[in-house]
Amino acid sequence: MKFVRWEDLKSGMRIARPIYSKSGVLLHERDAKLTGGSIESVKNFGLLGIYILEPAEPLPPMSEEDIAFEKFEIKTVASLQDEITRLVNTRKQKNLQTLVSQIIRQYGHLDGKVHFYQNLRSRDDYVCRHMFNTAILCAMMGSRMNIPIDDRLILVTAALLHDIGKIGSANPAIYGGETDRDKLASMYNEAIEGCEMLEECFSSDGTKLKRICQQCLRAQKAADLGEELQVKKMVREAKILQVASKYDEITGMSLTGESKSEVKAILEFQDNSDIYDPDAVKALVDSVYILFPGVSVELNTGEKALVINENPDNILKPTVLSFRRNTMMILSDRDYGDIRVVDIMKTLDNRYIMDQSAIHSAGIDVPADGAV
């Protein structure tokens, strides 16, 4: 599965994830082939692009929980957009705490991990979808870290509002477009200044919400611009919010069409533990599936491998089956030194199981033994 910008979509490509209207109506089912009309509809909806299956890729399973997440996301983001518009225009909130409670009830009490799928975004809802995703991650992470429920409510509320200052901005840096240092700094300054309204919107918790959001944004700005950062002075909720927001930012779609893997996000966190709170990163890893059995990966040696077992102590050092060596490698063993996973495979060249009918329909002859 890969993200393809709408400008690069072509008839015959297979849709990887279902496409819904903003009202929740199913428009295009997954595994359906794109036509000129469906490509035009993607453009008309303002979507930056969609997720596409590669020619030989079997349709991945999608559970009832995954489908429920899609529908919950569509409904909640629409409500969030209305609430943000009300806050910006009137400085009054109406249904925000209901949204917070719904998110915590659905994702703040989970026993195990979830598949955190990225959603489709347009320019109109890009910021709201980012804040919604960040709020879900914060709800799960806050639970893993045993944060008291009152503080968790504040954390999730901050997640739903932390980028409110970006609403209505034309700065391309917001959407991951081509940018420079000045545009990036300007984007963060707008976002930080935008949080000032939170004191006026929330009489009792406004000051705390503003502090959490602004500390998170200042930390992100310092990290992206290479400035000095006083992490120790950040409150716990701001540290959690920073990790959750950055994770969604790295793995989400952008104007450039680049959608990085979850592994790239974890590499960023592990290699910069002075910037990203290790406890918050651990809570994230314990909340979402990243390297689970069956995932094809790339190692820092250049080898390709298949994950056999997760490693709860170091997510990037699981037990894998090396395609080249055809042997099992327990990367946590001392014998393998600093060998670790650095990415999820972007192509299917080294997968054992392929959809042979899809290969044949692409004009490639498939021998009886399946070799291509």
C-alpha positions in Angstrom: 0.0 0.0 0.0 1.3 3.5 -0.8 0.0 7.0 -0.8 -0.4 8.6 -4.3 -1.3 12.3 -4.8 -4.4 12.8 -6.9 -2.3 14.4 -9.7 -0.5 11.0 -10.1 -3.5 8.8 -10.0 -4.2 6.6 -13.1 -7.1 4.6 -14.3 -6.8 1.0 -13.3 -5.0 1.6 -9.9 -6.7 -0.3 -7.1 -8.0 1.6 -4.1 -6.5 0.4 -0.8 -8.9 2.0 1.7 -12.6 2.9 1.3 -13.4 6.4 0.4 -16.4 8.1 2.2 -18.1 11.4 1.7 -17.9 13.9 4.5 -21.4 12.7 5.6 -20.2 9.2 5.9 -21.6 7.7 2.6 -19.4 5.1 1.0 -18.3 6.4 -2.4 -15.6 3.9 -3.5 -15.0 0.5 -2.0 -11.5 -0.8 -1.5 -10.0 -3.0 -4.2 -12.1 -1.1 -6.7 -10.2 0.1 -9.8 -9.9 3.8 -10.4 -11.7 5.3 -13.5 -11.5 8.7 -15.0 -14.7 9.6 -13.1 -13.4 8.4 -9.7 -10.1 10.3 -10.1 -12.1 13.4 -10.9 -14.2 12.9 -7.8 -11.0 12.7 -5.7 -10.0 16.0 -7.1 -13.4 17.6 -6.5 -13.5 16.4 -2.9 -10.2 18.3 -2.4 -8.4 15.1 -1.3 -4.6 15.4 -1.4 -4.5 11.8 -2.7 -5.5 8.3 -1.7 -3.9 5.0 -0.7 -3.3 2.6 -3.6 -2.5 -1.1 -3.7 0.5 -2.1 -5.6 -0.2 -4.3 -8.7 0.8 -7.6 -7.1 -0.5 -6.7 -3.6 -3.3 -8.8 -2.1 -6.1 -6.9 -0.5 -5.1 -6.6 3.2 -7.7 -7.6 5.8 -9.9 -5.0 7.3 -11.6 -5.8 10.6 -14.9 -4.6 12.0 -12.8 -2.4 14.4 -11.0 -0.8 11.4 -14.3 0.0 9.7 -15.8 1.3 12.9 -12.7 3.6 13.3 -13.3 5.0 9.7 -16.9 5.8 10.5 -16.1 7.3 13.9 -13.4 9.4 12.4 -15.7 10.9 9.7 -18.4 11.7 12.1 -16.1 13.1 14.8 -14.0 15.3 12.5 -17.1 16.9 11.0 -18.3 17.7 14.6 -14.8 19.0 15.5 -14.7 21.3 12.4 -18.0 22.8 13.5 -16.8 23.3 17.1 -13.5 24.8 16.0 -15.3 27.3 13.7 -17.5 28.2 16.7 -14.5 28.7 19.0 -12.7 30.9 16.4 -15.7 33.1 15.6 -17.4 33.4 19.0 -14.8 32.2 21.6 -17.4 29.9 22.9 -17.5 26.1 22.9 -20.6 23.9 22.9 -19.9 20.2 22.2 -16.1 20.0 22.6 -16.3 18.1 26.0 -18.7 15.6 24.5 -16.2 14.9 21.7 -13.4 14.5 24.3 -15.5 12.1 26.3 -16.3 10.1 23.2 -12.6 9.7 22.3 -11.6 8.7 25.8 -14.5 6.3 26.1 -13.6 4.6 22.8 -9.8 4.7 22.9 -8.8 5.6 26.5 -9.5 2.2 28.1 -8.1 -0.3 25.6 -6.3 -3.5 26.9 -4.2 -4.1 23.8 -2.8 -2.3 20.8 -4.7 -0.9 17.8 -3.9 -0.6 14.1 -3.6 3.2 13.7 -4.5 3.8 10.0 -3.9 7.2 8.5 -7.0 8.9 7.1 -7.6 10.7 3.8 -7.3 14.5 4.1 -8.1 17.6 2.1 -6.8 21.2 2.6 -10.2 22.0 4.2 -10.0 19.4 7.0 -6.3 18.8 7.1 -5.6 20.5 10.5 -8.8 19.1 12.1 -7.9 15.5 11.1 -4.4 16.0 12.4 -5.8 17.2 15.8 -8.3 14.4 15.9 -5.6 11.7 15.2 -3.4 13.3 17.9 -6.3 13.3 20.4 -6.8 9.5 19.9 -3.1 8.8 20.4 -3.1 11.0 23.5 -6.1 9.1 24.9 -4.3 5.8 24.5 -1.0 7.0 25.7 -2.5 8.8 28.7 -4.1 5.5 29.7 -0.9 3.6 29.3 0.9 6.1 31.5 -1.9 5.8 34.2 -2.6 9.5 34.1 -5.5 10.5 36.3 -8.8 10.9 34.4 -9.1 14.6 35.1 -5.6 15.2 33.6 -6.4 12.9 30.7 -9.5 15.0 29.9 -7.3 18.1 29.8 -4.7 16.3 27.6 -7.2 15.1 25.0 -8.8 18.6 25.0 -5.4 20.1 24.3 -4.8 17.7 21.5 -8.1 18.7 19.8 -7.1 22.3 20.0 -3.3 22.6 19.8 -3.1 23.6 16.2 -6.2 25.9 16.2 -3.9 28.8 15.3 -3.3 27.1 11.9 -6.9 27.2 10.9 -7.4 29.5 7.9 -3.7 30.0 7.3 -2.3 29.7 3.7 1.2 28.7 4.8 2.2 25.6 2.8 4.3 24.3 5.7 1.1 23.3 7.4 0.3 20.7 4.8 3.8 19.4 4.4 4.4 21.3 1.2 7.8 22.6 0.0 8.9 25.2 2.5 11.9 27.1 3.9 13.0 28.1 7.4 11.1 31.3 7.4 7.8 29.7 6.4 8.3 27.0 9.0 9.0 29.5 11.7 6.0 31.6 10.7 3.8 28.6 10.8 4.8 27.8 14.4 4.5 31.4 15.4 0.9 31.5 14.1 0.1 28.3 15.9 1.6 29.5 19.2 -0.1 32.9 19.0 -3.4 31.2 18.1 -3.5 29.3 21.4 -3.9 32.6 23.3 -7.6 32.4 22.6 -7.9 29.3 24.8 -7.8 31.3 28.0 -10.8 33.2 26.8 -12.7 30.1 25.6 -12.2 28.0 28.8 -12.6 30.0 32.0 -11.4 27.3 34.4 -8.9 25.2 32.4 -7.9 27.8 29.7 -4.6 28.7 31.3 -3.5 25.1 31.6 -4.7 24.3 28.1 -2.8 27.2 26.7 0.4 26.2 28.5 0.2 22.6 27.3 -0.4 23.5 23.7 2.2 26.3 23.6 4.9 24.2 25.2 4.3 21.4 22.7 4.4 23.8 19.8 7.5 25.6 21.0 9.2 22.2 21.4 8.2 21.2 17.9 9.5 24.5 16.5 12.8 24.1 18.3 13.2 20.5 17.1 12.4 21.4 13.5 14.6 24.6 13.4 17.5 23.1 15.4 17.0 25.6 18.3 17.8 25.0 21.9 15.0 23.3 23.8 14.3 23.2 27.6 12.5 19.8 27.7 12.8 19.5 31.5 10.6 22.6 31.9 7.7 21.1 29.9 4.7 19.7 31.7 4.0 16.0 31.3 0.9 16.5 29.1 2.9 18.7 26.7 5.6 16.0 26.3 2.9 13.4 25.5 1.2 15.8 23.1 4.5 16.5 21.3 5.2 12.8 20.6 1.6 12.1 19.5 1.5 15.1 17.2 4.9 14.4 15.6 3.9 10.7 15.1 0.8 11.7 13.1 2.8 14.4 11.3 5.5 12.0 10.1 3.2 9.2 9.1 0.3 11.3 7.6 0.0 12.4 4.0 1.3 15.7 2.7 1.2 18.0 -0.3 4.4 16.5 -1.5 2.9 13.0 -1.6 5.4 11.7 0.9 4.0 9.4 3.6 6.7 8.0 5.8 6.3 4.7 7.7 5.7 4.3 11.4 9.2 2.9 11.7 10.6 6.3 10.5 8.7 8.0 13.3 10.1 5.6 15.9 13.6 6.1 14.6 13.1 9.9 14.9 12.1 9.4 18.5 14.8 7.0 19.5 17.6 8.9 17.9 16.5 12.1 19.6 15.6 11.0 23.1 16.7 14.3 24.4 13.9 15.9 22.5 11.1 13.3 22.7 10.2 12.0 26.1 11.1 8.3 26.3 8.2 7.5 28.6 5.8 9.0 26.1 7.4 7.2 23.2 7.1 3.9 25.2 3.4 4.6 25.8 2.9 5.2 22.0 4.7 1.9 21.1 2.6 0.1 23.6 -0.6 1.6 22.1 -0.3 1.0 18.4 0.9 -1.8 16.2 4.1 -0.9 14.4 6.2 -4.0 13.8 3.9 -7.0 14.2 4.3 -10.6 12.8 4.0 -10.7 9.0 5.3 -7.2 8.3 8.1 -7.0 5.7 11.0 -4.7 6.7 14.3 -3.3 5.7 17.3 -3.5 8.0 20.2 -1.0 8.4 22.4 -3.6 6.7 20.3 -3.4 3.5 18.7 -6.8 4.1 15.0 -7.4 3.7 13.2 -9.6 6.3 9.9 -10.7 7.7 8.9 -9.9 11.3 8.3 -13.1 13.2 7.9 -11.8 16.8 7.8 -8.3 18.3 10.3 -7.1 20.9 8.5 -5.2 23.7 11.8 -3.8 25.0 13.0 -2.4 21.7 10.5 -2.2 18.9 13.2 -1.8 16.2 14.9 -5.1 17.2 12.3 -7.8 16.7 12.9 -11.4 15.7 12.9 -11.6 11.9 13.4 -14.1 9.1 16.1 -12.8 6.7 15.1 -13.3 3.0 18.8 -13.3 1.9 20.1 -15.7 4.6 16.8 -17.6 5.0 17.6 -17.7 8.7 15.9 -16.4 11.8 17.6 -13.4 13.4 16.8 -12.4 17.0 18.0 -8.8 16.6 18.0 -8.2 20.4 20.8 -10.8 20.8 24.2 -9.3 21.4 25.5 -11.2 18.4 23.6 -8.9 16.0 25.1 -5.7 17.5 23.5 -2.5 16.2 21.5 -4.2 13.5 17.9 -2.9 13.6 14.9 -2.2 11.4 15.0 1.1 9.6 11.8 1.0 7.5 8.9 -1.0 6.3 9.3 -2.4 2.8 7.9 0.0 0.2 7.6 -2.7 -2.6 6.6 -6.3 -2.7 9.6 -7.6 -4.5 10.6 -9.9 -1.7 7.2 -11.0 -0.4 6.5 -14.7 -0.5 2.8 -14.4 -1.2 1.5 -12.4 -4.1 -1.8 -12.1 -5.8 -1.1 -14.1 -9.0 -4.3 -13.0 -10.7 -3.3 -9.4 -10.3 0.2 -10.1 -11.7 -1.3 -11.9 -14.7 -3.8 -9.0 -15.3 -0.8 -6.6 -15.3 0.6 -8.5 -18.3 3.2 -10.6 -16.5 3.3 -14.3 -17.2 3.3 -16.3 -14.0 4.9 -19.8 -14.1 3.3 -22.7 -12.3 5.8 -22.4 -9.4 4.9 -18.7 -8.9 8.3 -17.3 -9.8 8.3 -14.0 -11.7 
